[in-house]
Amino acid sequence: MNCPRLWLGGVAVGMALLAACSSEPSQRVLRVWHFWSEPAQERAFRALIAAFERQHGDVRVELVPLQWSDGKAKLQIALASSNPPDVVHLGAEWVAEFAPALLPLDRRFDGLLDSAFAPIGIRTNDSVRLAVPWTVNARVLFVHRSLGLDSTATWEELVARVRAFHAPPERVGLGLCTSDPHNVLKRVLSWIWAAGGHLLSTVPLSISADSTLDDALEHVRELVSFAVVEQSRQLDARLRRGQIGAVLSGVWMLADSAVRSAYAVLPAIPHRSGSRGESILSGDCFALARRAPNRGDALALLDYLAAWNQSARFCLAVPDAGFPAFRPPSKQALDSLLVRAPQWRAAYAQTRNARLLPALPWFLDAEQIVEAQLAEFLYGRQSQQETWKVLHRQLRNLETEHAGSPHSENLTPYQSAHAADGR
């Protein structure tokens, strides 16, 4: 055996393979930071990204999952650095705050979006799109089937039947929320709107805290007499046990068979004459960093994700994501998403009828003010008149403090399905 000759032959083959590998183009890395970090969420999102990578063989997507507890602060630091992620996942409420660090997008995505959700991510003063909504959701109204309420229910019928259901400690008529940051608005503000108030639906915000709020809070106070005021988790626990007459909660509760059996979802919140039964619209958006190092591939990823099929696939796998922000390509496509239970169709209708809060860079400061004052009101520590007057004063002071801010970009504050459709 001629070992040196075999050894040399092996070296030659190895060098040839090395040369072949080095001649292949290296993959470009696309960095995506996202909040789909729960196991089921991350699996579903990674599956979509894997399909994108198969279509774009020269791109490798580097996913960095974030936690809601500290992810926002990490994003702020990263986007201010010289090497930010290319694509970022933002809550709809954050877009205005992050606007200076985001890359303006062209309007080609607008035609793909449902008219009720298209205003999310658009700056009012110049109509520039800064983010593309991907999934949307709202706190929807669950009503116990024994109440016998349907889509025609009035405010007066709701009040009467929820009061009759109230028999503590076994049953409570209504669920309201306090001492739970970000959830107080989502579970209380809609009742104020249904009662005729306009709190946080106009800019300047202080204007929305006026005498009409006094009247609305008087009607909300009527609800408090047969309501339980607790944190969101406690309210959802009562919902699972069938021990609450009516409550605003997330669509994720529709994954619970006991909830589906005991509760219906109404397509709108029963409301006083002259008002609308609207919930708060929220959503998850994708945006590009203004300093994105890989802008071309980032846009390609947005083009890939910005389709009903991609979003619907994710929403089917992750019920708590809500609904696609995009226009369904056909009735059959929409039906295939909503066929899971009758309540999904009503929840989708309520989400399309939801109201988008003003997207101000300092809105979280306003939210803290409103939630603190609503807690004082709900616990009976101040009257409705004191509440709206304090809110007006504190919101006006906040607006004065932020007047002339260099980052005062204002995004479209409100558009319901009615407004979008010209009704």
One Martini backbone bead per residue (centre of mass of N, CA, C, O) as a GRO file, in nm:
protein
  423
    1MET     BB    1   0.097   0.035   0.022
    2ASN     BB    2   0.049   0.392  -0.064
    3CYS     BB    3   0.018   0.620   0.175
    4PRO     BB    4   0.117   0.897   0.067
    5ARG     BB    5  -0.074   0.902  -0.177
    6LEU     BB    6  -0.339   0.893  -0.016
    7TRP     BB    7  -0.286   1.146   0.154
    8LEU     BB    8  -0.264   1.344  -0.083
    9GLY     BB    9  -0.545   1.288  -0.195
   10GLY     BB   10  -0.700   1.386   0.055
   11VAL     BB   11  -0.595   1.674   0.050
   12ALA     BB   12  -0.705   1.749  -0.229
   13VAL     BB   13  -1.003   1.705  -0.166
   14GLY     BB   14  -1.020   1.904   0.073
   15MET     BB   15  -0.932   2.156  -0.089
   16ALA     BB   16  -1.163   2.144  -0.294
   17LEU     BB   17  -1.394   2.173  -0.089
   18LEU     BB   18  -1.300   2.441   0.032
   19ALA     BB   19  -1.315   2.601  -0.231
   20ALA     BB   20  -1.618   2.554  -0.283
   21CYS     BB   21  -1.719   2.687  -0.023
   22SER     BB   22  -1.576   2.969  -0.062
   23SER     BB   23  -1.747   3.031  -0.335
   24GLU     BB   24  -1.983   3.067  -0.169
   25PRO     BB   25  -2.216   3.263  -0.068
   26SER     BB   26  -2.276   3.437   0.195
   27GLN     BB   27  -2.485   3.487   0.448
   28ARG     BB   28  -2.724   3.696   0.538
   29VAL     BB   29  -2.805   3.887   0.828
   30LEU     BB   30  -3.124   3.895   0.999
   31ARG     BB   31  -3.247   4.104   1.251
   32VAL     BB   32  -3.497   3.990   1.498
   33TRP     BB   33  -3.716   4.148   1.722
   34HIS     BB   34  -3.934   3.982   1.968
   35PHE     BB   35  -4.250   3.883   2.164
   36TRP     BB   36  -4.269   3.567   2.077
   37SER     BB   37  -4.181   3.384   2.370
   38GLU     BB   38  -4.370   3.181   2.386
   39PRO     BB   39  -4.363   2.865   2.292
   40ALA     BB   40  -4.599   2.873   2.082
   41GLN     BB   41  -4.519   3.137   1.949
   42GLU     BB   42  -4.227   3.067   1.864
   43ARG     BB   43  -4.293   2.827   1.685
   44ALA     BB   44  -4.476   2.976   1.483
   45PHE     BB   45  -4.270   3.195   1.399
   46ARG     BB   46  -4.038   3.007   1.309
   47ALA     BB   47  -4.194   2.873   1.080
   48LEU     BB   48  -4.218   3.128   0.906
   49ILE     BB   49  -3.914   3.191   0.889
   50ALA     BB   50  -3.827   2.926   0.755
   51ALA     BB   51  -3.983   2.980   0.492
   52PHE     BB   52  -3.828   3.233   0.417
   53GLU     BB   53  -3.545   3.100   0.400
   54ARG     BB   54  -3.619   2.908   0.167
   55GLN     BB   55  -3.676   3.154  -0.033
   56HIS     BB   56  -3.393   3.281   0.106
   57GLY     BB   57  -3.089   3.135   0.092
   58ASP     BB   58  -2.909   3.418   0.157
   59VAL     BB   59  -3.080   3.413   0.434
   60ARG     BB   60  -3.041   3.477   0.786
   61VAL     BB   61  -3.240   3.452   1.072
   62GLU     BB   62  -3.216   3.641   1.370
   63LEU     BB   63  -3.366   3.557   1.670
   64VAL     BB   64  -3.497   3.781   1.937
   65PRO     BB   65  -3.634   3.728   2.228
   66LEU     BB   66  -3.876   3.895   2.430
   67GLN     BB   67  -3.985   4.061   2.717
   68TRP     BB   68  -4.232   4.254   2.855
   69SER     BB   69  -4.077   4.352   3.112
   70ASP     BB   70  -3.783   4.451   2.930
   71GLY     BB   71  -3.796   4.492   2.612
   72LYS     BB   72  -3.834   4.795   2.570
   73ALA     BB   73  -3.563   4.890   2.688
   74LYS     BB   74  -3.388   4.727   2.491
   75LEU     BB   75  -3.490   4.866   2.235
   76GLN     BB   76  -3.403   5.153   2.300
   77ILE     BB   77  -3.101   5.088   2.306
   78ALA     BB   78  -3.069   4.951   2.026
   79LEU     BB   79  -3.188   5.191   1.845
   80ALA     BB   80  -2.952   5.393   1.958
   81SER     BB   81  -2.751   5.242   1.817
   82SER     BB   82  -2.515   5.143   1.561
   83ASN     BB   83  -2.651   4.825   1.597
   84PRO     BB   84  -2.935   4.744   1.504
   85PRO     BB   85  -3.199   4.600   1.438
   86ASP     BB   86  -3.392   4.555   1.159
   87VAL     BB   87  -3.640   4.416   1.307
   88VAL     BB   88  -3.942   4.516   1.485
   89HIS     BB   89  -4.150   4.458   1.763
   90LEU     BB   90  -4.462   4.634   1.817
   91GLY     BB   91  -4.674   4.808   1.977
   92ALA     BB   92  -4.907   5.027   1.878
   93GLU     BB   93  -4.848   5.227   2.130
   94TRP     BB   94  -4.521   5.267   2.049
   95VAL     BB   95  -4.464   5.408   1.776
   96ALA     BB   96  -4.440   5.708   1.856
   97GLU     BB   97  -4.202   5.674   2.054
   98PHE     BB   98  -4.013   5.530   1.814
   99ALA     BB   99  -4.011   5.708   1.554
  100PRO     BB  100  -3.710   5.827   1.534
  101ALA     BB  101  -3.602   5.503   1.486
  102LEU     BB  102  -3.772   5.486   1.223
  103LEU     BB  103  -3.852   5.373   0.906
  104PRO     BB  104  -3.990   5.490   0.647
  105LEU     BB  105  -4.264   5.383   0.460
  106ASP     BB  106  -4.432   5.277   0.220
  107ARG     BB  107  -4.777   5.230   0.076
  108ARG     BB  108  -4.799   4.918  -0.016
  109PHE     BB  109  -4.953   4.804   0.245
  110ASP     BB  110  -5.238   4.934   0.250
  111GLY     BB  111  -5.394   4.740   0.043
  112LEU     BB  112  -5.377   4.486   0.256
  113LEU     BB  113  -5.546   4.630   0.461
  114ASP     BB  114  -5.772   4.678   0.674
  115SER     BB  115  -5.958   4.960   0.716
  116ALA     BB  116  -5.967   4.941   1.040
  117PHE     BB  117  -5.621   4.906   1.057
  118ALA     BB  118  -5.451   5.107   0.874
  119PRO     BB  119  -5.387   5.350   1.086
  120ILE     BB  120  -5.178   5.186   1.197
  121GLY     BB  121  -4.862   5.354   1.188
  122ILE     BB  122  -4.964   5.650   1.120
  123ARG     BB  123  -4.878   5.970   1.055
  124THR     BB  124  -5.057   6.259   1.055
  125ASN     BB  125  -4.881   6.509   0.947
  126ASP     BB  126  -4.765   6.303   0.678
  127SER     BB  127  -4.868   6.001   0.624
  128VAL     BB  128  -4.657   5.814   0.750
  129ARG     BB  129  -4.526   5.499   0.753
  130LEU     BB  130  -4.380   5.309   1.042
  131ALA     BB  131  -4.590   5.062   1.050
  132VAL     BB  132  -4.701   4.716   1.040
  133PRO     BB  133  -4.971   4.559   1.090
  134TRP     BB  134  -5.047   4.210   1.184
  135THR     BB  135  -5.199   4.206   1.458
  136VAL     BB  136  -5.526   4.202   1.622
  137ASN     BB  137  -5.698   4.340   1.920
  138ALA     BB  138  -5.944   4.291   2.192
  139ARG     BB  139  -6.155   4.358   2.435
  140VAL     BB  140  -6.419   4.147   2.499
  141LEU     BB  141  -6.760   4.067   2.547
  142PHE     BB  142  -6.868   3.870   2.811
  143VAL     BB  143  -7.174   3.670   2.840
  144HIS     BB  144  -7.392   3.515   3.009
  145ARG     BB  145  -7.634   3.305   2.892
  146SER     BB  146  -7.852   3.367   3.120
  147LEU     BB  147  -7.906   3.670   3.019
  148GLY     BB  148  -8.006   3.685   2.710
  149LEU     BB  149  -7.799   3.828   2.524
  150ASP     BB  150  -7.758   4.030   2.233
  151SER     BB  151  -7.694   4.243   1.964
  152THR     BB  152  -7.961   4.423   2.073
  153ALA     BB  153  -7.859   4.523   2.326
  154THR     BB  154  -7.894   4.740   2.582
  155TRP     BB  155  -7.796   4.913   2.844
  156GLU     BB  156  -8.049   4.858   3.020
  157GLU     BB  157  -8.047   4.550   2.986
  158LEU     BB  158  -7.773   4.495   3.101
  159VAL     BB  159  -7.813   4.615   3.383
  160ALA     BB  160  -8.055   4.440   3.471
  161ARG     BB  161  -7.923   4.149   3.426
  162VAL     BB  162  -7.668   4.187   3.595
  163ARG     BB  163  -7.811   4.250   3.859
  164ALA     BB  164  -7.967   3.976   3.877
  165PHE     BB  165  -7.699   3.796   3.884
  166HIS     BB  166  -7.625   3.921   4.149
  167ALA     BB  167  -7.474   3.681   4.408
  168PRO     BB  168  -7.300   3.710   4.657
  169PRO     BB  169  -7.021   3.505   4.623
  170GLU     BB  170  -7.102   3.326   4.375
  171ARG     BB  171  -7.196   3.597   4.220
  172VAL     BB  172  -7.117   3.839   3.966
  173GLY     BB  173  -7.207   4.082   3.744
  174LEU     BB  174  -6.923   4.247   3.725
  175GLY     BB  175  -6.603   4.340   3.572
  176LEU     BB  176  -6.340   4.527   3.720
  177CYS     BB  177  -6.034   4.728   3.698
  178THR     BB  178  -5.740   4.746   3.913
  179SER     BB  179  -5.411   4.754   3.985
  180ASP     BB  180  -5.342   4.709   3.650
  181PRO     BB  181  -5.139   4.782   3.436
  182HIS     BB  182  -5.309   4.854   3.121
  183ASN     BB  183  -5.598   4.716   3.216
  184VAL     BB  184  -5.785   4.937   3.304
  185LEU     BB  185  -5.852   5.054   3.032
  186LYS     BB  186  -5.943   4.780   2.887
  187ARG     BB  187  -6.184   4.736   3.134
  188VAL     BB  188  -6.319   5.051   3.151
  189LEU     BB  189  -6.329   5.261   2.914
  190SER     BB  190  -6.564   5.133   2.747
  191TRP     BB  191  -6.786   5.209   2.954
  192ILE     BB  192  -6.756   5.512   2.919
  193TRP     BB  193  -6.827   5.520   2.621
  194ALA     BB  194  -7.107   5.376   2.647
  195ALA     BB  195  -7.203   5.622   2.849
  196GLY     BB  196  -7.077   5.898   2.673
  197GLY     BB  197  -6.784   5.922   2.679
  198HIS     BB  198  -6.437   6.069   2.560
  199LEU     BB  199  -6.203   5.943   2.685
  200LEU     BB  200  -5.914   5.940   2.491
  201SER     BB  201  -6.045   6.036   2.182
  202THR     BB  202  -5.876   6.307   2.195
  203VAL     BB  203  -5.697   6.593   2.060
  204PRO     BB  204  -5.653   6.690   2.330
  205LEU     BB  205  -5.695   6.508   2.616
  206SER     BB  206  -5.828   6.722   2.808
  207ILE     BB  207  -6.094   6.755   2.642
  208SER     BB  208  -6.210   6.462   2.724
  209ALA     BB  209  -6.225   6.603   3.018
  210ASP     BB  210  -6.552   6.660   3.076
  211SER     BB  211  -6.887   6.688   3.136
  212THR     BB  212  -6.951   6.416   2.993
  213LEU     BB  213  -6.794   6.248   3.203
  214ASP     BB  214  -6.977   6.292   3.440
  215ASP     BB  215  -7.221   6.136   3.324
  216ALA     BB  216  -7.075   5.866   3.265
  217LEU     BB  217  -6.981   5.808   3.560
  218GLU     BB  218  -7.263   5.783   3.677
  219HIS     BB  219  -7.328   5.520   3.517
  220VAL     BB  220  -7.084   5.354   3.616
  221ARG     BB  221  -7.159   5.360   3.916
  222GLU     BB  222  -7.397   5.170   3.880
  223LEU     BB  223  -7.216   4.919   3.820
  224VAL     BB  224  -7.053   4.901   4.092
  225SER     BB  225  -7.288   4.781   4.274
  226PHE     BB  226  -7.245   4.491   4.077
  227ALA     BB  227  -6.929   4.478   4.120
  228VAL     BB  228  -6.599   4.368   4.066
  229VAL     BB  229  -6.270   4.475   4.190
  230GLU     BB  230  -5.999   4.356   3.996
  231GLN     BB  231  -5.778   4.167   3.863
  232SER     BB  232  -5.743   4.003   3.572
  233ARG     BB  233  -5.695   3.713   3.682
  234GLN     BB  234  -5.948   3.707   3.862
  235LEU     BB  235  -6.156   3.754   3.640
  236ASP     BB  236  -6.077   3.501   3.468
  237ALA     BB  237  -6.142   3.295   3.688
  238ARG     BB  238  -6.444   3.357   3.697
  239LEU     BB  239  -6.497   3.294   3.402
  240ARG     BB  240  -6.419   2.991   3.413
  241ARG     BB  241  -6.652   2.943   3.650
  242GLY     BB  242  -6.917   3.118   3.586
  243GLN     BB  243  -6.914   3.393   3.810
  244ILE     BB  244  -6.983   3.603   3.570
  245GLY     BB  245  -7.178   3.805   3.378
  246ALA     BB  246  -6.967   4.046   3.289
  247VAL     BB  247  -6.671   4.084   3.066
  248LEU     BB  248  -6.363   4.205   2.982
  249SER     BB  249  -6.165   4.019   2.743
  250GLY     BB  250  -5.970   3.800   2.593
  251VAL     BB  251  -5.948   3.577   2.323
  252TRP     BB  252  -5.800   3.351   2.481
  253MET     BB  253  -6.063   3.244   2.631
  254LEU     BB  254  -6.163   3.069   2.374
  255ALA     BB  255  -5.975   2.815   2.451
  256ASP     BB  256  -6.200   2.766   2.663
  257SER     BB  257  -6.458   2.547   2.691
  258ALA     BB  258  -6.608   2.661   2.940
  259VAL     BB  259  -6.646   2.944   2.827
  260ARG     BB  260  -6.799   2.870   2.566
  261SER     BB  261  -7.041   2.736   2.717
  262ALA     BB  262  -7.121   2.998   2.915
  263TYR     BB  263  -7.044   3.206   2.673
  264ALA     BB  264  -7.090   3.502   2.509
  265VAL     BB  265  -7.022   3.715   2.226
  266LEU     BB  266  -7.034   4.043   2.148
  267PRO     BB  267  -7.011   4.268   1.874
  268ALA     BB  268  -7.107   4.472   2.104
  269ILE     BB  269  -7.145   4.718   2.332
  270PRO     BB  270  -7.365   4.812   2.528
  271HIS     BB  271  -7.543   5.131   2.482
  272ARG     BB  272  -7.612   5.440   2.477
  273SER     BB  273  -7.767   5.675   2.336
  274GLY     BB  274  -7.523   5.806   2.104
  275SER     BB  275  -7.338   5.567   2.126
  276ARG     BB  276  -7.060   5.331   2.138
  277GLY     BB  277  -6.960   4.979   2.133
  278GLU     BB  278  -6.634   5.015   2.222
  279SER     BB  279  -6.325   4.910   2.207
  280ILE     BB  280  -5.982   4.850   2.231
  281LEU     BB  281  -5.732   4.892   2.006
  282SER     BB  282  -5.487   4.649   1.923
  283GLY     BB  283  -5.134   4.564   1.835
  284ASP     BB  284  -4.898   4.413   1.607
  285CYS     BB  285  -4.583   4.526   1.487
  286PHE     BB  286  -4.373   4.614   1.209
  287ALA     BB  287  -4.035   4.743   1.192
  288LEU     BB  288  -3.779   4.965   1.087
  289ALA     BB  289  -3.478   5.062   1.126
  290ARG     BB  290  -3.319   5.345   1.042
  291ARG     BB  291  -3.028   5.172   1.087
  292ALA     BB  292  -3.052   4.940   0.906
  293PRO     BB  293  -2.813   4.719   0.771
  294ASN     BB  294  -3.062   4.528   0.619
  295ARG     BB  295  -3.295   4.663   0.435
  296GLY     BB  296  -3.372   4.476   0.199
  297ASP     BB  297  -3.441   4.218   0.369
  298ALA     BB  298  -3.645   4.355   0.554
  299LEU     BB  299  -3.852   4.418   0.331
  300ALA     BB  300  -3.889   4.124   0.243
  301LEU     BB  301  -4.012   4.033   0.511
  302LEU     BB  302  -4.254   4.223   0.510
  303ASP     BB  303  -4.372   4.116   0.246
  304TYR     BB  304  -4.416   3.828   0.355
  305LEU     BB  305  -4.593   3.898   0.615
  306ALA     BB  306  -4.791   4.092   0.436
  307ALA     BB  307  -5.030   3.856   0.483
  308TRP     BB  308  -5.294   3.674   0.552
  309ASN     BB  309  -5.175   3.384   0.561
  310GLN     BB  310  -4.951   3.434   0.769
  311SER     BB  311  -5.127   3.551   0.998
  312ALA     BB  312  -5.341   3.324   1.014
  313ARG     BB  313  -5.147   3.097   1.087
  314PHE     BB  314  -5.067   3.223   1.357
  315CYS     BB  315  -5.355   3.260   1.486
  316LEU     BB  316  -5.423   2.956   1.490
  317ALA     BB  317  -5.175   2.882   1.681
  318VAL     BB  318  -5.236   3.179   1.832
  319PRO     BB  319  -5.510   3.297   1.984
  320ASP     BB  320  -5.387   3.558   2.142
  321ALA     BB  321  -5.327   3.732   1.879
  322GLY     BB  322  -5.605   3.714   1.714
  323PHE     BB  323  -5.595   3.902   1.414
  324PRO     BB  324  -5.568   3.995   1.114
  325ALA     BB  325  -5.484   4.307   0.952
  326PHE     BB  326  -5.593   4.191   0.695
  327ARG     BB  327  -5.743   4.138   0.405
  328PRO     BB  328  -5.946   3.915   0.304
  329PRO     BB  329  -5.947   3.732   0.004
  330SER     BB  330  -6.204   3.579   0.134
  331LYS     BB  331  -6.467   3.430   0.279
  332GLN     BB  332  -6.328   3.157   0.318
  333ALA     BB  333  -6.081   3.260   0.473
  334LEU     BB  334  -6.239   3.374   0.711
  335ASP     BB  335  -6.399   3.120   0.791
  336SER     BB  336  -6.145   2.941   0.857
  337LEU     BB  337  -6.081   3.121   1.114
  338LEU     BB  338  -6.393   3.135   1.255
  339VAL     BB  339  -6.487   2.820   1.293
  340ARG     BB  340  -6.417   2.733   1.589
  341ALA     BB  341  -6.639   2.955   1.692
  342PRO     BB  342  -6.891   3.177   1.723
  343GLN     BB  343  -6.727   3.387   1.898
  344TRP     BB  344  -6.516   3.471   1.684
  345ARG     BB  345  -6.699   3.645   1.507
  346ALA     BB  346  -6.772   3.854   1.728
  347ALA     BB  347  -6.479   3.934   1.797
  348TYR     BB  348  -6.410   4.045   1.518
  349ALA     BB  349  -6.629   4.262   1.510
  350GLN     BB  350  -6.526   4.412   1.765
  351THR     BB  351  -6.245   4.476   1.651
  352ARG     BB  352  -6.346   4.643   1.403
  353ASN     BB  353  -6.505   4.839   1.631
  354ALA     BB  354  -6.261   4.963   1.739
  355ARG     BB  355  -6.049   5.186   1.930
  356LEU     BB  356  -5.791   5.409   1.880
  357LEU     BB  357  -5.556   5.535   2.050
  358PRO     BB  358  -5.360   5.777   2.113
  359ALA     BB  359  -5.034   5.826   1.951
  360LEU     BB  360  -4.817   5.913   2.193
  361PRO     BB  361  -4.507   5.938   2.331
  362TRP     BB  362  -4.669   6.008   2.629
  363PHE     BB  363  -4.914   5.811   2.693
  364LEU     BB  364  -4.824   5.654   2.951
  365ASP     BB  365  -4.859   5.898   3.135
  366ALA     BB  366  -5.162   5.928   3.088
  367GLU     BB  367  -5.242   5.646   3.179
  368GLN     BB  368  -5.156   5.675   3.476
  369ILE     BB  369  -5.350   5.899   3.544
  370VAL     BB  370  -5.618   5.759   3.470
  371GLU     BB  371  -5.590   5.501   3.643
  372ALA     BB  372  -5.570   5.642   3.918
  373GLN     BB  373  -5.850   5.793   3.902
  374LEU     BB  374  -6.029   5.544   3.857
  375ALA     BB  375  -5.964   5.410   4.124
  376GLU     BB  376  -6.081   5.630   4.304
  377PHE     BB  377  -6.367   5.600   4.191
  378LEU     BB  378  -6.425   5.289   4.224
  379TYR     BB  379  -6.361   5.315   4.549
  380GLY     BB  380  -6.508   5.594   4.647
  381ARG     BB  381  -6.289   5.850   4.693
  382GLN     BB  382  -6.443   5.992   4.444
  383SER     BB  383  -6.609   6.177   4.244
  384GLN     BB  384  -6.697   6.241   3.926
  385GLN     BB  385  -6.626   6.542   3.935
  386GLU     BB  386  -6.344   6.515   4.053
  387THR     BB  387  -6.231   6.330   3.835
  388TRP     BB  388  -6.258   6.512   3.576
  389LYS     BB  389  -6.104   6.756   3.691
  390VAL     BB  390  -5.836   6.620   3.751
  391LEU     BB  391  -5.787   6.513   3.467
  392HIS     BB  392  -5.784   6.780   3.320
  393ARG     BB  393  -5.545   6.905   3.475
  394GLN     BB  394  -5.326   6.681   3.438
  395LEU     BB  395  -5.336   6.666   3.125
  396ARG     BB  396  -5.268   6.963   3.075
  397ASN     BB  397  -4.992   6.957   3.215
  398LEU     BB  398  -4.871   6.741   3.031
  399GLU     BB  399  -4.899   6.899   2.765
  400THR     BB  400  -4.724   7.138   2.853
  401GLU     BB  401  -4.463   6.974   2.906
  402HIS     BB  402  -4.470   6.856   2.583
  403ALA     BB  403  -4.446   7.107   2.447
  404GLY     BB  404  -4.221   7.104   2.180
  405SER     BB  405  -4.136   6.834   2.126
  406PRO     BB  406  -3.915   6.670   1.911
  407HIS     BB  407  -4.113   6.394   1.972
  408SER     BB  408  -4.438   6.477   1.866
  409GLU     BB  409  -4.552   6.253   1.719
  410ASN     BB  410  -4.865   6.194   1.550
  411LEU     BB  411  -5.097   5.951   1.543
  412THR     BB  412  -5.365   5.811   1.461
  413PRO     BB  413  -5.613   5.810   1.711
  414TYR     BB  414  -5.896   5.744   1.535
  415GLN     BB  415  -6.056   5.437   1.401
  416SER     BB  416  -6.324   5.295   1.300
  417ALA     BB  417  -6.516   5.112   1.101
  418HIS     BB  418  -6.716   5.337   1.050
  419ALA     BB  419  -6.511   5.551   0.959
  420ALA     BB  420  -6.373   5.381   0.734
  421ASP     BB  421  -6.668   5.332   0.582
  422GLY     BB  422  -6.849   5.605   0.612
  423ARG     BB  423  -7.077   5.576   0.865
   0.00000   0.00000   0.00000
